[in-house]
Amino acid sequence: MALPQKLLSKDEIVVRHMRTHPKVLLWRIIVLLALLIAGVVVSVLLPDASWRTGAVIALWAVILVALLPAFFVPWLRWMTTTYTVTSKRVITRAGIINKTGHDLPLSRISDVQQERTITDRLFRCGSLSLQTSADEPLVLVDVPDVEMVQVEISNLLFHDVEGAINADPDD
């Protein structure tokens, strides 16, 4: 879900709205698939007995309870964490129940740095550090297509809104 228009000033343009890279869910998806496969295998291999139906229901109840903290909570956290770059600021929003947000005006940014580990390079993402004059950087982790976002923010810092919007030739 994009940032609502009512949260933007009248001449502010959304350059990029994104979530953290889905790689943060990769291990969770593997756990989800492993639990589902294990549940199916155990359900099929249980002997035909009077207690079989109750055991299958109990098994799937345990699997569903295990999936809540293993997959659904991290998925909700991923869904509710967004980064938005506009023509005037960088906006972060996060939180499932308790919402947190940070708005950093572009005029306060003095340096834009990116960091990409080897796995980040495989997934074409990385961390973006927006340095301010207060020496308290805003760090955006697992930014998809981090190099392009860095170019867009740099263009905005040089007051090139059109260059920031058209920075990605694939869009």
N, C-alpha and C positions, 0 to 999 in steps of 0.2 A: 504494500500500500504506500503510495507516494505521500509526501508531506502535504497536508491540506493547504489550499491557497490562502486561507485566512491567517496562517502563520507567517506569510511572506509579506514584505512591504509591497507597495503598488508597482514599483519598477524593478522588483527583484525577480530574477530568472533562475529556475532550477537547471543547473548544468548537468548534474549527475546525482541520482538517488540509488543507493545500493545497500545490500545486506553484507555481512561478512561472508567470506567465501564458504561455500557448502562443504569444503574439506573438513571443517570442524565437526561435521556429522558423519564422516566416513567410518570411523571405528564404531560409532553408535549403530550405523546401518549394518555393519558386519555382525555386531552382537544381536541385533534384531533378527537378522536372517538365521544366525546360529540357534537362537532360542526357538524360532518358529520351526526350523528343521528338526531340532531335538524333540519338540512337542509332537510333531507329526510322527516321527520315528517311534517314540515311546507309545503314542496312542495306537499305532498299528501293531506294535509288538506285544502289547498287553494280552495275556491269555483271556479266552472267553470264560468269564466267571461271573458270579452274581455281583461282585463288587467292582466290575470293570467300568460301568457307567459312572459311578461315583468317583473312581480313581481318575478317569479322563476329565471329568468336570473339575476336580481338585487340581489336576496337573495344569489345565489351561487357566485356571484362576491364579495359580502361582506364577505362570508365565506372564499373564497380564499385569500382575502386581510388580513383577520384576522389570517389565518394560516401561513402567511409569518413570522411575528415576533413571533408567538406562537409556531411554530414547525420547520419550514424550516431553519431559522437562527440558532437556537440552535442545530439542527441536523448537519448543516454544521460546526459549531464550534466543535461539538463532532467528526466529521469525520476528521477534520484537526488537532486535538490535539493528539499527539502521544508521547509515552515514549519508548525509546530503550535502552536496557542494552547490552553493548558489553563487550568483554574481556578486554577493556582498559578504557571505559568511560560510563557515563550515559548521554543520549542525549534526550532533550525535543524539540519538535517542535509544534508550535501552530499558528493559524491565518488563516483567510479567505482571506482577501485582504493584510493586513500588516502581514507579517510573522515574528515570533520571535522564537528564539532558544537558547538553553543553552547546552553547553557541559561541563560536570564535569568529569575530569580525576579521575579514581578510586584511584590514589595515593593521592589525596587531601581529600578523605573521611576519617574521623576519627571515625564516629559513624553512625549506621543505626538504626532508631527507627520507629516503626509503631504505628498507633493509629486507633482503630476501634470503632465506635459508635455502638449502638445496631442495627440500620438499616444497617450499614456496615457489621455487623456480619451476618445478614439475607441474604445479597447479596454476601457474601464472598469477600469483598473488603475492602479498607481502605486507609489511608494516610501514606505515607512513607516520613520520614524526613531524609535527608542525610546531616549530620553535617560535616562541613569543619573546618579547623584550623582557618579560618577567622571569625568564629562565625556567618556566614550567611548561614543557612541551605537551601538546595534546597528541597522544599516540593512538592511531587508528590501526588495529591489528586485523590481519587476514583480509586486507582490502583486495577485492578482485581487480585484476588488470591494473596493478599499482603503478606501473610506469606511466600509463595513460592518465591516470588520476593526478599524478605528480605534474605532468605536462599541463593538464587543465588548470590546476591550481596556480602553477607558475604563470600561465597566460593571464589568469585573473589578477594576479599580483601586479602584472605590468599593464593592467587596465585594458586587456584585449579580450573582451567578453565573447566576441564573435570567434576568435581563435580558440577559446576554451570550448565553446559549444561544438565547433567543427574540428576539434583536435583528433577525434577518432574517425578515421576514414571508413571503418567497418560499420559505423552506426547509420 
